[in-house]
Amino acid sequence: MSQQRAQRIVETVRPAGHPQPQPNLAPVGVFDSGVGGLTILHDLLRELPAERYIYFGDTGNCPYGVRSQREIQQLSIAAGRQLIERGAKIIVVACNTASVSALAELRAVLGQEFGIPFVGVVPAVKPAAEHTRTRKIGVAATEASARGDYLKRLIAEHAPGIEVLAVGCPRLVTLAEAGVLEGPEAETAVREYIEPMLDAGIDQLVLGCTHFPAMRSVFERVAGSAVEIIDSGAAIARRTRFVLTDRHDLAAPDGNAPAHPRPLEPRDEFWCSGDAEAFSRVASAILGMPVAARTIPGMLVAPGSIS
């Protein structure tokens, strides 16, 4: 990207020289390894209805959870650049694996270059630890998140003395990407992953992957009424509001969030790196609104090709 082009983007993202805060109509960028981040977008549409959104799902390279940290970082930077090219004023990393493995790199590389903030997804370990009565909580995550140091640090900081059982659930990501959000196949897979945690006596289950809230009804049915299911979507949306407010970058004056997400509008954009028709079908099911996505070519990266 040329220096002149980069300067134009920065100027679009953060207008300068105004004595009073002016509405910033540049879009909010959101990306995920696939369709999972749409569950975060759902909460953003409720929390910040005046904003315009650009969503990128890296479906051609999904899942991230089985890739190396270096690959995840490079894929995340490529996704971030696509959103910046389209004028994003803030980027929500609506992917647990990318947040765990690449958020610091995104801030160091793209944040420094373009002067825009990144908001990451944090597994809801803290509220789960606060609510547990049995002092046992479960975390359903991607493989990378379940084995990563970031989750261990969260547990050490927010859940000392509490037994935390974390399990990677790669098959659930695959099912969600295929649009299998309900039914016997989804229920069997969820049961296989979380039944050992239920048998161990958890009373809080953290959905530590943004794909999983799309299957919330299945998790609730399998876990039963004695287990509280927690995800971080609403908290991430509130954090995005806080950052935009702090930077005077809201599209409209701050106000109370409505009870329901606003409908999608023609100004909202959806992009993916894989099959746009398949992505649109699953995205429409998750959001409960028609989605028409477009494919960005040339973004596919073979696993193991980045050292």
Phi, psi and omega in degrees: 000134182290158179296322179296318179297317180298320180296320179298320180296314180299320180295323178292321184289317187228083179304143183236160172086009179268129179294329177242146177303131179252149177302133177256107185270005175296152186282160169271124178267141180224132175222156178211168175294343180194234184269348187301322182295348176295334176293328174288317178302322178305315179289325177295322179296333176276314185289323185228069186291340181281346183282155171262144187236141170238121182247135174236123175250119184277057188296333180289341180246006180284144004269151176284332190297343180259003181265167178286161179300320181297318178297316180299320179297315182292320177295321180293319178296319177297318178296315179299320179296322178300318180290321178295320177301332181264013169092014183301137178264344177205149179235124176264116179276089189272045184217121181298317182296315179294323178296318181290318190263339191225356185298316179297321179293319178300315180294321182289323184269294185282323178299317179290320184290321188246353176070031179244151182274156175239135175247125181257169179264131179243124176304140188281055181290321184299306179296327177296318179294326180288331186263343186295141175255330180274351184062033175221123179232152178247152176230116173265119189219184168279167180298318181295319180290319183295327183262358188279158179291332182298315178296322179298321179291320177300317180296315181297324183280319190249348183226046178294136179079002179251138178281121181244121179253117181245138180224136173280137186232064185298328181295329179293325176296315179299317179296317180297318179298330179275357180083014178270086186257349181216172173099177186300321182295314178296319182294320178298316181295315179299316181299317180299323183281319190259349182300319176301325178289322177296318178296332180282350175099022178293150172236003175227133177234115179271126174274095188268026174215135186291346174291330194287329175300338175293343178250021187306318183298326178291314178302316182295321181292317181288318184286327182087169187289344182280351182246128178272130178262127185234135169228173189253012185302310182296322180293322179293321177297319178294322178296320178297317176301315181300314182295315180296320178296315181298327181267004183057040185247014177291148178285338180212159178307142182298141179204180180289140179288141177289171183287334184229154177299146176288157176294155172293150182232162179303335180287341177282141183238146178230128181230155175211168179259354181246219183287112184292325181293316179295318179298316182299321181296312182289320179299320178297323179291319182291316183276343183070023180215150179296133178235133175239101184264161175236154182264135170265115183284162172077022183250000184286135180231120181292136177304135179086000183272350178249122182258000000 
